[in-house]
Amino acid sequence: MSRFIPPTQHNSTQTQLINPTWIPPHLQVSPTRDKHKHNQNHFPCLSHFLIQTVFFIPELPFYPTPVPFSHYYYLTHQSVSQITKPTKEEEDEEEEEEPKPNILVLSSIMASSLFTKTSLPSKSFNKSLNAHSISSFKLPVSLSFKPRTTLPKRFSLRAGLIEPDGGRLVDLRVAEPERDLKKREAALLPRVKLTTIDVQWVHVLSEGWASPLTGFMRESEFLQTLHFNSLRLDDGSFVNMSVPIVLAIDDSQKERIGESNRVALVDSDDNPLAILTDIEIYKHPKEERIARTWGTTAPGLPYVEETITNAGNWLIGGDLEVIEPIKYHDGLDRFRLSPAELREEFERRNADAVFAFQLRNPVHNGHALLMTDTRRRLLEMGFKNPILLLHPLGGYTKADDVPLSWRMKQHEKVLEDGVLDPETTVVSIFPSPMHYAGPTEVQWHAKSRINAGANFYIVGRDPAGMGHPVEKRDLYDADHGKKVLSMAPGLERLNILPFKVAAYDRTQRKMAFFDPSRAQDFLFISGTKMRTLAKNKENPPDGFMCPGGWKVLVEYYDSLTPSDNGRIAEAVPA
């Protein structure tokens, strides 16, 4: 269950099945410890258990401080019958062996109207914990669980590809034999013309990156996303969803749709791309959407200015039928692997772990150091063939970011120069637009990689962040992204790997992990500094970036045409 425990097997001690009304000793409430004087008689019918498991891992290779996180399991009456009584040997072992300081398992009992819950220690298990009562509730996951009075020596982490959210990868693309029929149907329906960013979201939805979402959000899904950063499924379980995936329409479009239950979605040339069925039209609360997604309504937010400010006052949701796979015909479609195609590739390579790294900038040797070091650590944890998913963002980005075509050229050079191993690296394009919404958006970036099969996600400083559009400061706290990911609802199955800080080591003349004991030896080269060097055709220190990759970056800035006022204009197409 832990996010960083090696994939080893555990052979449990033999136990005896007993009557489900028996309460294990470590779950009983002692009157001498319970200030409310509850005892076993307060639980006449042990029909439900709540097992709360909390892990404290103080010495993880990726976390500088202890990181608590918890999983809650609601046990049905049927699963209670599987509770086992420890043998005499187990009870003796528990008395002799102190609980391990890095993994704590705290258990509680829930009866008809209340359950007891132990307070959480900071480092080690305290046998004199006081219990207190709180109101009961039910959690949506039902499964069997065998409590033990002793902790296993090691927990196992399942190797292989993680299941998609909702248990099934969504594919909204129409089968090829039905495409002509769907085109004829679309020709008879009211039309909604899509923007470039709308088309990117159709792409995202069609391939299952947002599984289990089956189309543009209806109002209930929109509100859950805004206020809970998650969606409740039909079975009562939750999946993470932190950014609204919605389609805006204006008053005239709403009027043209009228009472129709379906609409055709067309591109800028009026070519039908998809049919939206069982539609729902509802108000577009722009201010609320902006405030809750970005945490500010300050002017100048790139995605807001591009796609929300001047958008229609209505949102239309429904189920998508995408007539043909979305293609861009820009020479990069071969890199746009769907989640299903990525899973096939990982299986072909016999991956027993997949660790994803998203970026929207050129790869320098500090990035490469982090990725290769992550693979080394996964091998040390017991994985046999961890595969890196190098996954640059391919949708909308702000004007001063390096365009996708140039970034892909640079990434190819990184592989050609041997900075990353092509045998253990899959390079693919993630089709999502970029929000620059910090801790809110990074949850979307992580969640979507679950659907692609990744069970590890590397997160860096200020992920999905940007400078404040008005004030001279960062919009988000640099550490909040990785902290939020470690707690985000619906991401419990994903292993979060925070960055180590890398900088240029003058003594070794290469990128290395920062050592604060000799801080004077390190040089931090910011993105601004890197861009300035490239624009001026100056070389960075040896070892900062592979020569082939740096050459591509210089060529990109050299291709930009200065405008009359001296500012950089649009890039010449690559």
N, C-alpha and C positions, 0 to 999 in steps of 0.2 A: 504493500500500500504506500510505502514511502516513496518520495520522488527521486531519491538518489541511492537506493539500496541495490547492490549488485544482483544479477539474475541467478541466484543460487537456489538450490532446493532445500526444503526443510522436512525432516521426518518427524512427525509429531509422536509424542508418547501415547501409548494405547490408553483409551479411556472407556468408561462404562456408560451406556445409555440408561437414563433413569426417568422416573415420572416427571413430567414437565412442571409440576407444582413445587419441585425442590428448588431452593434458592442457593446458588453457589456461595460459599463463605465470603468470597471477595466482593459479592454484590449485596450481602446482607447489611442492614442499617443497624449499627450498634447504638443502644440508648445512651451509653457512656460518651459517645462521640457526637451524638445528634442533639443539638440544642433545642430542637423542636420535639424531642422525645418520640420520634417515629420509630417503629420497629416492624418486625416481619408481619405482625397482625394487621398492619395498615394495607397489606397487599393480599387480600383473601383470594383473589383470582389473578394468577400471573399469566394473563392472556397476551400481554404485550411487553416487550422489552425495548428499551432504547439503549443502544450501545454507542457510546461516544468515544472515538479514538483520537487522541491528540499526539502528534509527534514533535519532539524537540530534537533538532539535529545541529549541535553546536559546531561541528567540525567538518562541514561539507566543503568540498573543494571549490565550490562556486559562491558560497555565501560567507560574508565576513562576520556575520553575527547569527545567533540562533534564530531559526525561522519556524514558528509554530503554524501548523495548519491542521484542520480537522475534517473528518468524514463522519457523517451520521447515517446510521442504518436503522430503518424502521422494520422490526421483525413481526411478522404476522403470527397468528395463533399456530398455524401449521409449522412454522419454523421453530417455535419454542420446543416442540417435541424432539428437536435435534440437539438441544442443550445437553452437554455431557458432564458427568461428575468426575472430578479428578481422582486418579488412583492414589493409594496411600503414598506411593513413591513420589508422585508429583507434589503432594502436600508437604512432604518432608523436604523436598528440593526447594519449595518456595520459602520455607522457614530458614533454610541455610543460605540461600542465594539472594543478595541484594538486587533490586531492579537496576537495569543498566541506565546510566544517566542520559544517554542520547535518544532513547525511545521510551515514551511513557504511554501506557494504555490505562485509561480511566474509564470505569464502567458505571452505569447508573441504571436504576429500575424505574420504569414508568407503569403505574397502575391506572385505574379508571379516571382519576381526576388530578393526580399529581405524581411527580417522580422526584427522586433525590438526585442531586448533581454535586460532585465534588469540586471544590475550587482548584484552580490550576496552579501547580508549583512552578517556579521559574527554572529550576535546574533538575531536581531529583524528586522522587516520589516520597511524600510525607505521610507516614502511617497514621498520623493524628489529624488528618484533614477533617474539617467540619462539613456537615451536609446541610443543605438548605433546600427548601421546596419552592418550585415555581409552577406556573400553570402548564398543563399538559398540552401537547400538540402532536399531530401526526406528520411524518415525513413520507415522501412519495415512493421511496425505493423499498421493495420487498424482496428479501433474500434470506438464505439460511446462514447462520454464523455460529461457530462453536467457541464459546468463551473458554479461556484457559486460566488456571491459577498461576502459571509461570509463563514468562515471556520466552518465545523461541530465540535461539541464539542469533539467527539471522532471518530477515524477511526476504521474500523473493519478489523480484520485479519482472513482470511478464515481458519476454522478448518478442519482437515481431511488430507488425503494423497495427496501429491503434484503430479501433472501430470508428466509423464516422459518427458525428452527432446524430442522435435519433436512431442509430443502428443500421441505417441504410443510406447509401450515397444517392442523392437526388440527381436525376438526369432529365431535364425538361426539353430536350431536343426531339423533334418529331422524327420518327423512323423514315428512312428514305422513300419507301413506297408510298407514303402518305403525304409527301411534301406538295405535290401538285394539287391535291385535293385541298390542302390547307391554304394554299395560295389563292385558289378560287374562292374559298370561304372568306378570306381576308378582304378580297376585292369588293365584297358586298357589305362590309361592316363600316361603321364610323371609324375615322382614322385619328390617331394621335401621333404627331410627328415628334421624333426623339432627337435630343441633342447628342453631341458626341459622348458626354458623360453618361447620359441615359443608356446609350448603346453599350458602354462598358459595364454598366450594372446588369443589363440583359445577359451579357457574356458571363458575368460572375454567377448569376442565378442559374443560367442554363446548364452549367457544368457541375453544379453542386457545391461550389465553394461555401455557400451559405446554408448548406443542408442543416436541418430539414425544411428550410423555407422553400416554398414552391412557387413563389412569384413576388411581385411587389407587395409591400405590406399593406394589409387592411388596418383599420384604426386600432383594433385591440392589440395587434402585433406592434404597431408603431408606438403605442403608449407603454407597453411593457418594455420595449427597447429603450425608450427615453428615460423611464423612471426606475427600471429594475436592472437594466443591462442584461436581460435574459428573457427567454420565452418559455412558457409552460406548455408542455406537450399534452396530448390527449390522455396519456397514461399518468399524468400528474408529475412527471419528472421535468427537469429544467435543462436547457442548453444555453450557453452564453450567446448573447447578441447585443452588441454595444453601440452600433451605429445604425441609424435608420436607412433602410434600402427602400426608397419611395419614389413615386413618379408624380410630378406636379403637372397640373393642367390649369388653364385659365377659364374665365367665365364663358367665353365663346365656345371653347372645346366642350365644356360641360353641357352647354345648351345643345350642341350638335349631337352629343351622345344620347341625350334624352332618356328614354326608357330602355334602351338597349342593354342587354346583359353581357355583351361582348364587344370588344373594340380591337381594331387592327393597329399594331404598332409599326410605324414605317420610318425609314431613315431619311436623311436630308434630300435624297433623290426620289422619295416616295416609293421605294422598294419595300414590300412587306417583310418584316423581320420576325414578327411574332403575333400571336393572338392572346389577348388577356381576357380570361373567362370568369364568370361568376363575380363580376366587378362590384366594388364598393367605392363610392365617392364621399369624401369627408373633408372637413376644413383643414387647411394647411396652417398650423400655428407657428409661423416662422420664428417669432421671437423666442417662444418656448423651446423650439427645436434647437435654435442656435445656442441659447443659454445653457441648456442641459447637455449638449454635445461638446461644446468648447469651453464651457465655464465662464464665458464672457460674451458680451454683445458689442465689444469694441469694433469700430469700423476697420476694414482692411484685412479681414481673415480671407485667405485666398479662395478656399472652396466655397465659402459663403458668397463672396462677391461673384464668383463664376457661375454658381448654380442655384442659389437660394434667393438672394435679394430681389432679383427681377423675375423670379419664377411665379407661376400662377398661384392663386389663393386657394386651390383645391388639390387634394391628393387622391389618386385613383389606385386602388389595390385589387388584386385578383390572382388567379392561377395562370401561369405562363405556359404557352405552347410555342416553342421557338422553332420556326420553320426550317431553318438551316443553321449549321454551326457558324458562329460569328468568326469572320476572317477579316484581316486588315490589309492584306496584300502589300505589306511593307518590307518583305524579305525576312521578317522575324516570326512568321506564323509557325515555323518548325520548332521554335522555342516555347510556344504557348501550349504546354501540355496540361490537359485537364486533370483533376484529381484522380479519376479512374486510370488515366494513362500513366500518371506518376506512380500510382500504386503498382501497376503492372511492371514498371521499370524497376522499382525497389525490389519486387519479388524476383524479377529476372536476375538481379544482382545478389540475391540471397541476403538481403539486409535484415539484420535482427534488431536494428535500431535506426531511426532516421532523425537527424537533428537539422532543424531549419534555421537559416540565417537570411533575414530580409534586409535589403538595403536599397536606397535610392541614390547612392553616390558611387563613384568609382572605388574599386577595391585597392586599398594600399596594404603594405606588408603587416601593419598592425592588425587589420581585419584577418589577414591570412594566418597570422600567429594565433589569434583567438580560435579560429576554426580548426587548425591542426592540433592545437593543444586540447580542444574539446574532444576531438576524436581519440587522442591519446588517453585521456581520462576515462572515456567510455570503454576503451579496451581494457584499462586497468580494473574497471568495475566488473568485467567478465563478459562483455559483449564481444562477439567474434568478428562481426563485419558491420560496424556503424557507417551509414552513408550520409554525406552532407547534401542537403538541398539548398543550393545557392539560388535565392529566389528574389531577384530584383523586381520592384514594383513597376508595372507596365501601364497603369492607367494615368489619369490626369495628375500632373505635378505642376508646381508653381513655376513661374517664368525663369527664375534664376537657377533652377536645378538643371543638371546636365541631361539632355534629352536621352530617351531610351535607346535609340539606335547607336549613339556614341558610347553609352554605358555598356551595351552588349559587345561592341567591338573591344572595349577595354577588358571586359571580363574574359573574352576569348584569349586575349594576349596573356592574361594571368595564368590561364591553364596551359597555353603553349609554352610559356617560360618556366613551367614546372613549379610555380609558387603554390598551386593547389594540384592535387593528384586527380587526373581525369577518371581514373578507375574507381575512385571513392567519392566522386563529386557529380551531382546532377545539376545542370544549370537550366533553369526554366523561368518563364515570365509569369508573374502574378498579375492578373488582369484588372485588379481593383483600382479605382481612383484613390487618390491620397487626400485625406481630410486635414492633416496637421492638427489633430485633436488630442495629442498626447496620451495620457493614461486611458482615456476612453477608447481611442482608436486602436491602441496597441492590443487591446483585448480582441478586437476583430481580426487583427493580423495573426494573433496566436490561434484563435478559434478556427480560422479558415485552414490553417496548416494541419490541424487535426483531421479535417476531411480529406486532406491529401496524403495522410498516412504518417505524418510526423508525430513522434511521441516525446521529442525534446525540442525546445524552442530557446534560441539564444536571444537575450534582450540586453540592450546596451544603455548608455547614458542618454537620458531625455528622448526615449523612443517616440517617434511620430510627433516630435515637438518642433517648435519654431520660435523665433524672436517675437516678443510682444509687438503687435502691429502699430501701437501708438507710443508706448514707453520703451526706454532703452534697457530692456531686461528680457530674460527668457519668459515665455508665456507660462511654462510649467516647471515645477521643481524637478531637477534632473533625476532624482531617485524615485519619484513617485510611480513611474511606469513599471519598474520591476517589482516594487512593493505591491502595487495593485494586482499585477499578474499572479503573485503568490497567493492572493486571497479571492480572486474573481470567481463569482458563481458560475458553475458550468465548465470550469477549466481544471477541475481537480485531477483529471486523468493525464493532463499534460505536465511534463517535467520542465520547469523553468530554469534556465541556465544564465544567470546574470554575467555581464561582461567582467573580465578583469581589465584594469586600466593599462593600456599599452601606450608607450611613447618612444621617441627616438633616443637610443642610448648612445651618447657621444663616444664613450669608451669602447664599445663593441662595434660601433658604426653600423647599427641595425636597429630595427624595432624590437623592443623587449617589454616585458611587464614592468611597470613602474615600481621602483624600490624607494620608498620614502626616506630610507636611511642615507641615501646618496642622491637626493633630489637634484642637486646641482649638476649631475651628469646627464639629466634627461631634458629633452627638448620636445615641447608639445607643439605640433604643427596643426593648426586649426584648418577647417575647411576654407575659411576666408584666405588664410595664408597660402594654402595649396592652390586655390584659384588664381591668386595674384601671381604666384610663381609661373603658373602655366600660361597666363595671359601675357606675361613679360618674356616668355620663352626661356625662363631660367630653370636650371635643374635643382631639384630638392637634394638634400643630403643623400649620399650613397646608402642604399638599403631601405629607403623610405617606400619606394614603389618599384616594381620591376621595370626595366628600361622600355620594354614594348608597351606596357600599359601607360607609362608616362608620355610616351610619344603620341599615343592616341589622344590623350587629354590635351596636349599642346596643339595638336592638329584641330581639335574641336574649337578651342578658343581662337585659333588663327582663322577659322572659317567664319567667325562672326563678323558682320559688317557694321562698323560704327555709324550711327545716325548723325544727322547734322548737328545735334546738340551735344555730341560726344558720348552719348549713352549707347550701350550695346543693343543692337536691334535683333531681329529674328535670326536664328541659325540657318545657314545654308543647308538644305536637305542632305543627309549623309548617304 
